[in-house]
């Protein structure tokens, strides 16, 4: 029996796990393939059923791996993929989605995101997303790497207010979105999807994260992940290519930081006092 993972609500009320699984850089090395598939399947078993990928990852190789990993599990998963900005035209989105579905061996995506802004007008991309939704190819759509002004522009176009989420770089070391973007999303009941929630393993070599980890008998990465998960309306999609790593991430979802621990982290990783441009990886 596993400990239940908290959830967040999409704007229409559907709930998804606050802790999911990312897949960036998976499927690119044959020697790791079996371990990555086992890790993804273990995550689903543990309730980490929100799984994120993109056509960009491995030029489609990651989606192909995920299609193999989810054999027999598809209906248990909330599956997310992302479209390149240069494929974001009306015809381009639909063609890209069909290719993603083929690689993923599924007939629909639960959520389809514009990976970042490009030159195609947002109104045209929204039209394509809505056409895919009407056809049953996707259930929800959203965006990634959109700053507050981008979101304002998006919701102003016809149908743009149907956006379900914004996937952004957010972690204890990159807190800029807290100043305006996270509150903007929260007011509109759009959850924030945090990618690289442990900063792609590039956290400082010594910080209060280490003190908390030592005192708790956990890893620095588990503390950093627990910090992201503490915030209502935020879900995290860490990548884990080994079963042991997946289990560590799951244990982090059960870790509750005290007020004193959070204060120590705030003193070192200071909250923003002014607007900072949204960072990307």
C-alpha positions as CSV (number, residue, x, y, z in Angstrom):
1,X,0.0,0.0,0.0
2,X,1.4,3.4,-1.0
3,X,1.0,6.8,0.6
4,X,-1.5,8.9,-1.3
5,X,-0.1,11.8,-3.3
6,X,-1.8,15.2,-3.0
7,X,-3.5,16.5,-6.1
8,X,-4.1,19.9,-7.8
9,X,-7.2,21.0,-9.7
10,X,-7.4,22.0,-13.4
11,X,-9.7,24.9,-14.2
12,X,-12.6,22.5,-15.0
13,X,-12.2,20.8,-11.6
14,X,-10.4,17.7,-12.8
15,X,-7.7,16.6,-10.4
16,X,-4.2,15.4,-11.2
17,X,-1.4,14.3,-9.0
18,X,0.8,17.1,-7.6
19,X,3.8,14.8,-8.1
20,X,4.3,13.4,-11.6
21,X,7.1,12.2,-13.8
22,X,9.2,14.1,-16.4
23,X,10.9,12.4,-19.3
24,X,13.4,14.9,-20.6
25,X,16.6,13.1,-21.9
26,X,14.9,9.6,-21.6
27,X,14.9,7.2,-24.5
28,X,18.2,8.5,-25.9
29,X,20.6,5.8,-24.7
30,X,19.8,2.1,-25.4
31,X,21.8,1.0,-22.4
32,X,19.4,2.9,-20.1
33,X,16.2,1.9,-21.9
34,X,15.1,-1.0,-19.6
35,X,15.8,0.9,-16.4
36,X,13.9,4.0,-17.7
37,X,10.9,1.9,-18.6
38,X,10.9,0.1,-15.2
39,X,11.2,3.5,-13.5
40,X,8.2,5.0,-15.4
41,X,6.1,1.9,-14.6
42,X,7.1,2.0,-11.0
43,X,6.0,5.7,-10.8
44,X,2.6,4.8,-12.1
45,X,2.3,2.1,-9.5
46,X,3.1,4.6,-6.8
47,X,0.5,7.0,-8.0
48,X,2.7,9.4,-10.0
49,X,0.4,9.1,-12.9
50,X,0.9,12.6,-14.4
51,X,3.6,12.0,-17.1
52,X,5.1,14.8,-19.2
53,X,6.9,14.5,-22.5
54,X,7.4,16.5,-25.7
55,X,8.0,16.0,-29.4
56,X,11.3,17.8,-28.9
57,X,12.7,15.3,-26.5
58,X,15.1,13.0,-28.4
59,X,13.4,14.2,-31.6
60,X,10.5,11.9,-30.8
61,X,12.6,9.1,-29.2
62,X,11.3,9.9,-25.7
63,X,7.6,9.6,-26.8
64,X,8.5,6.3,-28.5
65,X,10.0,5.0,-25.2
66,X,7.0,6.3,-23.3
67,X,4.6,4.5,-25.6
68,X,6.4,1.3,-24.9
69,X,6.6,1.9,-21.1
70,X,2.8,2.6,-20.9
71,X,1.7,-0.6,-22.5
72,X,-1.3,-1.8,-20.5
73,X,-1.2,1.3,-18.3
74,X,-2.4,4.1,-20.6
75,X,-5.8,4.5,-19.0
76,X,-4.2,5.0,-15.6
77,X,-2.1,7.9,-16.8
78,X,-2.7,11.7,-17.3
79,X,-0.5,12.0,-20.4
80,X,1.1,15.4,-21.4
81,X,3.0,16.3,-24.5
82,X,4.2,19.5,-26.1
83,X,4.4,20.9,-29.6
84,X,7.3,22.9,-31.0
85,X,6.7,26.6,-31.6
86,X,7.6,26.1,-35.3
87,X,4.8,23.5,-35.5
88,X,2.3,25.8,-33.9
89,X,0.3,26.8,-37.0
90,X,-3.2,25.4,-37.5
91,X,-2.1,22.6,-39.8
92,X,1.2,22.2,-38.0
93,X,-0.2,21.6,-34.6
94,X,-2.7,19.0,-35.9
95,X,0.1,17.1,-37.9
96,X,2.5,17.2,-34.9
97,X,-0.2,15.9,-32.6
98,X,-0.9,13.0,-34.9
99,X,2.8,12.1,-34.9
100,X,3.0,12.3,-31.1
101,X,-0.1,10.1,-30.8
102,X,1.5,7.5,-33.1
103,X,4.8,7.5,-31.2
104,X,3.0,7.3,-27.8
105,X,0.7,4.5,-29.1
106,X,-2.5,6.2,-27.9
107,X,-5.6,7.8,-29.4
108,X,-5.5,10.9,-27.2
109,X,-3.5,13.2,-25.1
110,X,-4.9,14.4,-21.7
111,X,-3.0,17.7,-22.1
112,X,-1.2,19.3,-25.0
113,X,1.1,22.3,-24.5
114,X,2.7,24.9,-26.7
115,X,6.4,24.3,-25.6
116,X,7.3,28.0,-25.8
117,X,6.3,31.1,-27.8
118,X,7.3,31.4,-31.4
119,X,6.3,33.5,-34.4
120,X,2.9,31.9,-35.0
121,X,0.0,34.1,-33.7
122,X,-1.4,32.7,-30.5
123,X,-5.0,32.9,-31.9
124,X,-4.0,30.4,-34.7
125,X,-2.5,28.0,-32.2
126,X,-5.5,28.2,-29.9
127,X,-7.8,27.4,-32.9
128,X,-5.7,24.3,-33.6
129,X,-5.9,23.2,-30.0
130,X,-9.6,23.6,-30.0
131,X,-10.0,21.7,-33.2
132,X,-8.0,18.8,-31.7
133,X,-10.1,19.0,-28.6
134,X,-13.4,18.9,-30.6
135,X,-12.0,15.8,-32.5
136,X,-11.2,14.0,-29.2
137,X,-7.5,14.0,-29.9
138,X,-6.7,16.0,-26.8
139,X,-8.7,16.6,-23.6
140,X,-7.1,19.8,-22.4
141,X,-4.5,22.3,-23.7
142,X,-2.1,24.7,-22.2
143,X,1.3,26.4,-22.6
144,X,4.8,26.2,-21.3
145,X,7.4,28.9,-20.6
146,X,4.9,31.8,-20.7
147,X,5.5,34.8,-18.6
148,X,2.7,37.0,-17.2
149,X,2.5,39.3,-20.2
150,X,2.3,36.2,-22.5
151,X,-0.5,34.8,-20.4
152,X,-2.4,38.1,-20.5
153,X,-2.1,38.1,-24.3
154,X,-3.1,34.5,-24.5
155,X,-6.4,34.8,-22.6
156,X,-7.3,37.9,-24.6
157,X,-7.5,35.9,-27.9
158,X,-10.7,34.0,-28.8
159,X,-10.8,30.8,-26.8
160,X,-7.6,31.6,-25.0
161,X,-9.2,31.5,-21.6
162,X,-9.6,27.7,-22.0
163,X,-5.9,27.3,-21.1
164,X,-5.5,24.6,-18.5
165,X,-2.0,25.2,-17.1
166,X,1.4,26.9,-17.6
167,X,4.5,24.6,-17.3
168,X,7.5,26.7,-16.1
169,X,10.9,26.5,-14.6
170,X,10.2,26.9,-10.9
171,X,12.2,25.6,-7.9
172,X,13.7,26.8,-4.6
173,X,16.7,28.4,-6.5
174,X,14.6,30.0,-9.1
175,X,11.7,31.8,-7.4
176,X,11.1,34.7,-9.8
177,X,7.6,33.4,-10.8
178,X,6.4,34.0,-7.2
179,X,6.3,37.7,-7.7
180,X,3.5,37.9,-10.3
181,X,3.1,34.8,-12.5
182,X,2.1,32.3,-9.8
183,X,-0.4,34.7,-8.3
184,X,-1.8,35.4,-11.8
185,X,-2.3,31.7,-12.5
186,X,-3.8,31.1,-9.0
187,X,-6.4,33.9,-9.5
188,X,-7.5,32.1,-12.7
189,X,-7.5,28.6,-11.1
190,X,-4.7,27.5,-13.5
191,X,-2.2,25.2,-11.8
192,X,1.5,25.8,-12.2
193,X,3.4,22.8,-13.5
194,X,7.0,23.0,-12.3
195,X,9.7,21.5,-14.5
196,X,13.2,20.9,-13.2
197,X,11.9,21.1,-9.6
198,X,15.4,20.3,-8.3
199,X,17.1,22.7,-10.7
200,X,18.4,19.9,-12.9
201,X,20.6,18.7,-10.0
202,X,22.5,22.0,-10.0
203,X,21.6,23.2,-6.5
204,X,24.2,25.0,-4.3
205,X,26.9,22.7,-2.9
206,X,26.1,23.8,0.7
207,X,22.9,25.6,1.8
208,X,20.1,25.1,4.4
209,X,18.9,22.3,2.1
210,X,21.8,20.3,3.4
211,X,21.1,21.1,7.0
212,X,17.5,20.0,6.7
213,X,18.4,16.9,4.7
214,X,21.0,15.9,7.3
215,X,18.5,16.4,10.2
216,X,15.8,14.5,8.4
217,X,17.9,11.7,7.0
218,X,16.9,12.4,3.5
219,X,18.6,13.8,0.4
220,X,19.0,17.5,-0.6
221,X,16.9,16.7,-3.7
222,X,14.1,15.3,-1.6
223,X,14.0,18.5,0.5
224,X,14.0,20.7,-2.7
225,X,11.2,18.6,-4.2
226,X,9.2,18.8,-1.0
227,X,9.7,22.6,-1.0
228,X,8.0,22.8,-4.5
229,X,5.2,20.5,-3.5
230,X,4.4,22.5,-0.4
231,X,2.7,25.2,-2.4
232,X,-1.0,24.8,-3.3
233,X,-1.8,24.8,-6.9
234,X,1.7,23.7,-8.0
235,X,2.6,20.2,-9.4
236,X,6.1,19.0,-10.1
237,X,7.4,16.7,-12.8
238,X,10.9,15.5,-11.8
239,X,12.6,13.0,-14.1
240,X,13.8,9.8,-12.6
241,X,15.5,7.1,-14.8
242,X,15.9,4.5,-12.1
243,X,13.4,2.8,-9.8
244,X,15.3,3.8,-6.7
245,X,15.2,7.5,-7.8
246,X,11.4,7.2,-8.4
247,X,10.9,5.8,-4.9
248,X,12.9,8.7,-3.5
249,X,10.8,11.2,-5.3
250,X,7.6,9.5,-4.0
251,X,9.0,9.7,-0.4
252,X,9.6,13.4,-0.9
253,X,5.9,13.9,-1.5
254,X,5.3,12.7,2.0
255,X,7.9,15.1,3.5
256,X,6.4,18.2,5.3
257,X,8.7,21.0,6.0
258,X,8.3,22.9,9.3
259,X,7.8,26.7,9.5
260,X,11.3,27.0,10.8
261,X,12.8,25.0,7.9
262,X,10.9,27.0,5.4
263,X,12.1,30.2,7.1
264,X,15.7,29.0,6.8
265,X,15.2,28.4,3.1
266,X,13.6,31.8,2.6
267,X,16.6,33.4,4.3
268,X,19.0,31.8,1.8
269,X,16.9,31.5,-1.3
270,X,15.2,34.8,-1.0
271,X,11.7,35.4,-2.4
272,X,11.6,38.0,-5.2
273,X,10.8,41.6,-4.3
274,X,10.4,42.7,-7.9
275,X,9.6,41.4,-11.3
276,X,12.2,39.0,-12.8
277,X,12.0,37.7,-16.4
278,X,10.9,34.1,-16.6
279,X,13.8,31.8,-16.8
280,X,14.0,28.8,-19.1
281,X,16.1,25.6,-19.5
